[in-house]
Every structure is written in structure tokens, then in C-alpha cells.
Amino acid sequence: MTSIPTFYITILPLIYGDFSPSFNNFLNNNYGKAVADRLARRDIGPHGSYGGGNHKVGTRTSRQAVVLVHGITNTAGTFNAQRQHLLKTGWKESEVYGTTYGDGGKTLAPLVDMKCDYIKQVRWMIQAVAEFTRRRVDVIGYSMGSPVSRKAILGGKCVDTGEELGPSLTGLVDTFVSVAGANHGSYLCLLPFPGACNNVNGLSCYSQFIHDINARQRYEGLYVYSIYSPQDDKVGHRNACGQTTSSIPGADQEFQRSGNHDRVMANTAQLQANLIKNHNDKGQ
């Protein structure tokens, strides 16, 4: 009898907020109320989204904005520590953004897959932030947020619904950083299994979704990086296909760090900042 893989929910400090009035107005005026509400995610509570600051529509931000894309069963607020680190090291409220896809943890992790609806939401977010700030954006994808955001950038057809997303968003992204990313699935998916490990849009290394995002290279942005750990206890180091789970084909550089899944995401905040600002790990 095949055992159901066990996934664990990452619990980190929450952020309480919403998009700023200026960004909310921009979304309503340019994308419509339905998309604006979908991105703000007030339905799951005050930790569903953030970003916008007091930025004035039609002007350019001082820095490229950063879009943080959370992982399985998380919310935008789960990564408040990473957001706060950016705000303390030079980024403004108008330059750090997050939205919540999914139901914020109501569905158990073993039942969560990478739905086309999630991809469309992250895609809207990247497009909206780039348009609002009038420049390319940086994207940091955590855990399952890495493959989700990679597909959002890649575009094309959704493997689960056949919906056409449109062309790639490569031209909108400067730097893409994957942190403990499930880019080749999860080692917990030893065999395909309904839910998170399914063969269509799941984290099985055999899934159509995983094959789709790894069939091409260098579409994630001008600069592409991955941060991973051999001690990762959720994504793992190697999958059932023998691949390094967090590796991105054609990446500029990949950084190995120690610690479990949660520690890698929490303890590499400065490295993440260095990569999007300087395109190296030195901070200058």
C-alpha cells in the first residue's frame, strides 16, 4: 500500500495589511474590481496582500519593485520577515509586493496542486506591479512559489485546464530568485499520487507541470538564481528522478546553504537582497 507523503505547513510571523489606496485604485481602474479583489485577498484576512505605499500613478519608483511569491498553504503575510528585511535595507513600501493565491492553508498541503487559477493570479501581480512602478520587477519565489511564478512568467497553456495564459513575461522581469524552490518537484513525491503529487499539475517529478517549466531555459528574467540546501526536509535535495529538486536549468548561479527548508528561506534574506540588487552574493 502506497503511503501518502507528509507535507508540513511553514509557520512564520504574519503581516497585517492590504495594498495601499493608490495601488488599489490603480488595480480597480486598470484591471477591474474582480482582479483587484482577487489580488488583495481581503477574504482571508488582513495578511492577504501588501504593497503600493504612497507611490503616485504614472511615475517611476526609485528601485525595481520586488514581488514575493509564497509557497504551499502560506499567505503573503507568511513572509513578513523577508519583506521587513527589504524595507530595512533600502526598499520602500512602494517597492515590495505580495498577494496570496490559494486558500491560505485551509486545504491540507497533501491536497494542494498548482492550479491554473494560481498561475493567473501571480501573472496578474507581476504585470500590475511592473505597470504601476513603470519598470521591470524582481521576483522571489519561495518553495512551491518558485514553480508557480516560473509558469506565470513562462506563459503558454495551463497543463490542467488548457487555458492560454498568453506570451511570456520575460521582458518584465529583471531578476528571478528561487529560494528552497520545488523546481523539479518534491522528494516526498516518490510516486505520483492524487493531490500535491499528481502527474498533471503536482510536485511529482513526472508531472506535466514540472516538465513544462523545465523544458525551456532563461525565460525567468535577465538574471536567474537558486538558493537551496541539501538538508531541505520538504522539497528535498534530489527527487525520485535523480534530479536536484531546487535547480533551475540555465540559471546564472546556484547557492548552496545549510539548514532545513524553513531555515533556508528565513536565513538567506540578505543573500536574496544582494542578488536582486547587485546580481551577486557580495552585497556590492
Secondary structure, DSSP 8 states (H G I E B T S, - for coil): ------------------B-HHHHHHHHHHH-HHHHHHHH-GGG-TTSEEB-TT--TTS--SS--EEEE--TT--GGGGHHHHHHHHHTT--GGGEEEE--TTTTSS-GGG----HHHHHHHHHHHHHHHHHHTS-EEEEEETTHHHHHHHHHH-SB-TTT--B--S--GGGEEEEEEES--TT--TT-SS-BTTTB-TTTSSSTTSHHHHHHHSS-S-S-SEEEEEE-TT-SSS-SB-TTS-BTT--TT-SEEEE--S-HHHHHHHTHHHHHHHHHHSSSS--
